Amino acid sequence: MTGPGYRSLLLLTLAGLLGLAVAVPNSPDGAFPQWDNLVLAAVALACSWRVSRRVRLLAPGDRRPWQVLGTSALVFALASLLTGTGLGGSFGDFTVGDALLVTAVLGPTVCCALLAGRSHGSRRGVLALDGLAVTVALVVVTDVLVLDRAVSSGVLSGPRQPLVLAYGLFPAVAVGLAGALCTVSTAALRRSASAMLVMTTLLGAASGMLAVLMVAPDPRWEAAADVASVLAMVAGVLAVELAPTRDRPGRTESAPAINAAGLAITLGALFGVPVTLVAALLLDLRVTPAATALSALLLVLLLVRMIDRIKVSGRIREDLLRSEEDFRGLVEASSDGVAIVDADLRLEFTSPAARTLLGVLDSAPHPVLLDLLHEEDRPRVRRELTSAVGEVTPALQLRVLPAGSEPRELEVTHHERPGSGRRVLHLRDVTTRRRRERELERMAFTDHLTRLPNRAMLFQEMASLTGATGDRCLLVLDLDGFKAVNDTAGHEAGDLLLVEVARRLQGLLRTEDLVARLGGDEFAVLMAGDEEAAVEAAQRVVEVLAQPYRVGERVFSVGASVGLVRVHPGGGQLAFRQADLALGSAKQAGKGCWRVHTDDRVAQAAATSDVAAAMADGEVQLRFDLIANGDTGVLSAVHAEPVWVHHDLGVLPAPELWAAAERQGQTSALQQWLITRACSDVASMDDQLLVAVDLPAGLVHADELPGEVAAALATAGLAPHRLTLCFTEEVLQTSSAALIPALRTVHESGTRLGLDDYGMGSTLWSVLARLPLDVVFVDVRSLAAREDVARALQLLGAIARSARSFDVDTVARQVSDPQMVAELRSQGLVAVSGPALPVGLRAEHVAALLRHPSSAVVAPLSPARV
């Protein structure tokens, strides 16, 4: 009930009391109109109107008790109007007005009975029996202490005696029935039931005062009865106001709840009978035959109630035993174990399945849980079980070592039993599942032929070097003459030769070095040590791999070319490209040799030029690769990368530009320049073209990213969905923890997110679990060997179908063969890019191509979509 509702109810009360203060002195006995009755009629009408308005807010199934109450208020108003005007006869003559008044005052009792029926599980017969018992008890008390003395003294003589007795006994009936009926109510109706008890008590008080008034006329009794009537009607309105409405969900619980006020009335009435009878014996008060008969009836009612309670208790006990047996049967039949531990983690109860899972011996049925676990798991399990708070706790993984059987891995969910200090554990054997998960993880990062780590594991390991101490070097090697083995002896012989190469590489390197197969006849080694140690390792690789290989009955001689480079933290992609360039130099030098990537143009550029000045002078520029729709060839987007057109060193690609900016502390400025320039250039080219920009690994300024994107889009007037921020898994692994929230913020503003170089790391689903992707860029070169185009297309189609189920678009990158572009159109890809399409274009070239499309692409005619 709101503050204004309380205030209006208070004003109604004050108005009624003020009206009585004026009307009672001006309403002499026997004269009409009786102004006080007219005031009561007005208050009753106002209360009935408020009840009717409030009832409309209730759920249809909750209205009936209050409709009865509102109707009784109308009947009370009519009775007061008739007695006040004299049309219904004088008060106390049992006329039409008195008959209506008796009918009206029964309404609250009926309302209490209906409220009691709202409680789930309540039995109306039992409630009626309790109400009758409490009423009989109150009648006995009233008869012994009041009525019998009044009759014996001659006060209740004359024609009004039946009516006086009726008014005198009404408090016992009304309060007794209401108290018993409202002892149990729902949690939602508890306050309303308490207000109804107040109302019936006030009505009983008013009835008793009217009985006294008929015996001993006195204006003060009339005034007190009128005041009690006004307060009773206000209490009835308050009961309706406190009832839960449809706009207050969550307060409609139907479970029974004890009402303290009703319980006090019930207990007081039942205990009052023996107290009254003892007092009558001590004070020599007469106990009438009626009181004796009613006391006997009360004993019979209590006996019947006790028999009913015994039957109910028996049924409850049987239900509990049956439920316990059912629960025990379910627990014992379940393949999942159930255990209960105390505060010291000692097993108090274990189901048969739990005893099997934990290895509990019959000779020691209550061991300490920690004694059964793997030694490494004990501190963690103790900490999690003793510090867990609340009903919902994360699942706990633990290992047990049962005597005489294999170790098991268990998944445990647990919750605390409130107030008991004990914790219930639900145990499930996940040994097989975890073994399969580890096998799947191993397969995802292992080459199926050589059992070496694959490309994904190599790049994950290089990404984990962020913040690591010590030098690391990367060796990328390619077998010389391996194609001839496949051509002359077949692929099976080639596979056996690759397995032997893997064995030799593992034998000549240290255990802490990572040997990986990249695909085909390409291998890589990530080793600890400086460049000098890497050169020695490269020499050993060339020498060992040049020794002859026996495969079956044939002997083959192949060699190896090696390119090596030092790996900088966060520079895994750059290091791989540089090692690959060094490998190319080794092959050009005659094969069977090694080369070091020593052309450190990054250091030269950082030492001789300033990146900030280069951005201001226009030396830092954007180059655009075209992205065309796979089905139609329509130019749909461009991929923008920054390059440094150095006056001495020539064009430095994006990785070298970012590396130079890092050395000069200009990565933040370069990030802002890239996003701003890409948005402005594309906005000036076309009103439909999309643009994608890359975020650099380990160099993203996450805190500044959302603001820079918003500012760049606003300045260029570019719609947010036309910009795609691209990042690799290496970017996510090497950047700060703030990057994920920053990318989510950018995505919520409408900017799209793209995963670049997919296929070089973990699964697409692991990235989708952290970020809402819109597009995934797949480097087709990483999907299979260079000559195995069919397998690359097969894998690319599978990726596209998986991505499409998440409403993620797929772009095939580094597509160099126009024939592959035609093949990709049947795979349902959204777009393709790479050497098969124009790459490395300046902004003015892209604008010209949009105006005059070439045979490679068609200018966009409709809103593009990547």
PyMOL commands that set and color helices and strands:
alter all, ss='L'
color gray80, all
select helices_A, chain A and resi 3-26+35-55+60-62+64-85+96-105+107-117+124-152+161-181+190-215+219-241+260-283+289-333+352-358+369-372+375-387+431-444+455-463+482-489+491-508+531-545+572-588+601-608+611-617+654-663+667-685+705-716+720-722+729-734+739-748+764-768+780-782+789-804+818-827+843-851
alter helices_A, ss='H'
color red, helices_A
select strands_A, chain A and resi 184-186+256-258+337-341+347-350+396-400+408-417+422-429+472-480+514-519+522-528+549-551+554-556+559-566+594-596+620-629+635-646+650-652+690-694+723-727+752-758+775-779+809-813+831-833
alter strands_A, ss='S'
color yellow, strands_A
deselect
rebuild
show_as cartoon
